Amino acid sequence: MNTSTKMRLAVLSFILVLMLVLVSNVAAITGGGVPDSGNTRPYVGLMVAFDNAGNRLWRCSGTLLSPTVFLTAGHCTESPAYRAEIWFDWNVEAGIPGNGYTLDGPAQGLVYTHPDFNPNAFFLRDVGVVVLDNASVVPSGPYPTLPARDQLDQLATRRGRQDVSFTAVGYGLQRINPVFVEAERVRHIARPNLIQINTGYTGDYSILLTNNHSTGGTCFGDSGGPNFIGDSMVIGGVTSFGINGNCAGTGGVFRMDRSWALDWVSSFLN
């Protein structure tokens, strides 16, 4: 099985799991991640995608870049997605059903996917945005920022990659194994370390981060969520893929520092 097929299967599994999650009302950051109970990342939200007929499709995570632009992954906004509804409570679970989940999010808008996004090689251009209808319903800034062009390249030559950390944020599964799934809709934070960049499995379009009980990591539903560089407000990339079905070992992050990602997303901010 080639690399693209493996990663595509990981995302297909993600989509299938989230369909079940939506239907059964079950789906954050795994392992060593912690709930964002202090609401330290209020600009990170949970989105549910809908098609043009109003049918629920899947859920993802994402980040406000402005009062009207919400950054997420391309496979979260790809067809047949048409609109998205978004919640910014750190604990969406606690507000159900009064918060309108899953049919009436406080923030709503049309979805857009990078024009070069290819579902069969999604990891090459895995970036999407939601343009919100109403800026008054979202948390106020300051908002996170995009990285400088090719900013992450400097990490490729840095010694001690285990000391290069990111801050991953999202609303995905907390735990998954053959007999148990923990899937509360709660914003969690993890501190994964860099494993691979500009080489091997990832090429120059993504990075691999740790996913274990020491650092925490990402899982189904965290797709589109931010991976901040260190403790900064700079989004190094968005959660993109996993290499296996139990969210163990490593997590794949689509890089936001490449020109094709920066230019396209910036066009919505200008």
N, C-alpha and C positions, 0 to 999 in steps of 0.2 A: 504494500500500500504506500503510495507516494505521500510527500509532506502535505500537499494541498488537499488530498483526499482525507487524510487524518484530521486536519484542522476543520475541514468542512463538516465531517461527521460529528466533531465535538460541538459545533454550533447547531447542527441539526438536532442533536440530543438536547441542547439548551432550549431550542424552540419547543420541542415536544414536551419537555419537563414543564416549561412555563405555561403551555396550553393547559396541562393538567392542573397546574397551580391555580390558574384563573378560574377554571371550572369548579375545582373543589375547595377553593378558598384556603389553600394551604400556603407560600414563598414570602445573605449578607455576607458578609465577610467571614471566612472560615477560621478554624483553629484558634490562633492567638489574637484574633480581632476582638475589639470591645465595642459595646453600644455607644453611640454618640449622645449619651444622656445629658451632657452639658451643652448640647446644640452648638458645637464648635464649628460645624460645617453646614450652616443653614441653607447655603446655596446649592447643595447637592440634593436632587430630588428623585423620586420614584415615578417612572412614566409607564403608562399602559397605552399600547398602540391599537388603533381601530382602523378597519377598512372603510371605504366610502359608503358602505351600507350600514355602518355603525356596529359591526361585529367586532368583539374583542379578539385580539390576535396574540399578543405576548407582552411581557413587561421587561423593563430595563431600568438602568440608572443613568444619571447624567448631571450636568453642571450648568448653572447660569453663568454666562459670560457678560450679560447685560440684563436689564429688566425684561427684554423681549427675546433674547437668543439663548437657547438651551442646547448645549453640546452633548452629543451621545455617539454611539457607534453606528456605522452604516448598516450593519445587519439588523439594527433596531428600527431603522426607518425605511428599509427597503420595501418594495411592492410585495403584498398589496396594502401596506400601511398607507394611510392617507392623513389621519389626524392622531394627536396624542393628548392624553390628559395626564396631569402631573400633580403630585403631592409633595410638599416640603416639610411636613412634620417629621421629626426624627423617629417617632414611633407611630407610624401609620396604623399599625395593628390595633393600638389602643383606642383609636377613634372610630372604628368600624361599628355600625353602619352609618353613623351620623356624619362622617366626613365625606360621604359620597362614593367611597371606594366600592366598585371599580368603574362606575359609570358616570361620575360627575365630579371630576377633579377640579380644584380651585383654579388651576392654570391649564389653559387649553390652546392648541394651535396646530397649524399645518406642519407636516414633516417634509424634510428635504434630504436627499442622499447625494453624496459626491457623484458627479456625472460619469466618472470613470469607475465607479463601483461595479464589480463583477461578482455575482453570487457564487460563482465557481472558483474564484480566487479572492474572496472577500477581504482577506487579511492585507492585501496590497493597498486598498483605499477604504479602510473600514472606518469611515467618519460620516456622521449625519448631524443635522440640527433640527430643532423644532422652533419655529417662529411663533411666539405667543401672541394671542389676540389682545390681551389686557395686561399692561405692565404694572397695574396697581395691586395685583393679587399675589405678587411674588415677594420674597424677602428682600430687604434693601441691601445695598452694597456696603462696603466694597466687594467686588466680585473677583474671582480668580482670573488670571491672565494666561494667554498663550505663550509658549516659549519663543526664544529667538531662533532664527533659522539654524538648523543643524546643531542646536545647543547640546544635545545628548552625545554627540560624537566625542566630546572631551572625556566622557566616561569610559570609552573604549581603551584608552591608554592609561587610565588611573589604576594604580596598584591597590590590591586589597578590595576586590569588588564586594566582598561580604560586608564591607563598611559603607557601601553606596546604597542608601535606603530611599524608599519611596513611601508615600502615604496613600494607600488605596482606600477609597470610600464607596460604599454602595449598599443596596437593599436586598442582595441576593440570599441564597441559602446559607445558613450558618453551618450546617453539617449534612453530609450525605454518605450513606453506606448501603449495602444490599438490603438491610432490613429496617433502616431508620432514616428519616429525613426531618431536619429541623429547619423550618421555613417561615419564621415570623417576618413580617414586613417592617423591619426596624433598621435604621441606618447604622452601619457598623464601620469601624476604622481599623485598618491593619497597617503594619510597617514592614512590608516585604523588602528583601534585598535583591540587588541586581545579580543575575546569573550569566546572561548572555546578551551581547550587543554586537551588531555589525559582523556577524559570523555565523556559521553553522545553520541551525534550524531557523533563525529569525531573519537572516539577511539584513538589509539596512532599513526595513520598513517597520520593524517591531522589536521589542525586547522581551526577554524572559525574566520573570521575577520568582522568588521563592514562594512556596505555598506549603506551610507546615505549622505545627503547633507552637513553635517558638515565635515566628514572625507573623503568623496569620497569612491569609491569601484571599483569592477571589473565587467565586463559584457562580452557578447559574443564577441570573438575575442581577449580577454585578456588571454585566456587559454595558458598555457605554459610560460607566462611572469613571471618575478621574483618578489618575495616579500622579499625585503631586511630587515634584522633585524635592526630596528631603521633607522638611517641615514648611516649605515655602507655599506660596499661593500660585505657583507656576505649574500648569498642567503639562507634565512631560508626555502623557499619553492617555488613551482611554482603554479600559479593559475590553479585550477583543476575543480571546479564545482560551480553551483549555486543551490539554493534550490527552486527557483521559476522562472517563465518565464519573469519577468520584472526586474530582477537584483536588487531587493530591500531587505533590512534588513541585509543579511549576504552574505559572499563569502567564498568558501571553497578553502583551499590551501594544496596541497600535500607536506608533509615534506621531505626536502632534508637531514635531519640530521640522518636518520635511516641507519643502516649498509647496507641494501640491495640496497638502492639508492646510497649511497656514493661509495660503492665498484664497482658497475656497471659503473657509470659515470666516476669514476677515471681510469677505465681500458682504456678509450679512451684518457686520458690525459697523460698516462705513455708511 
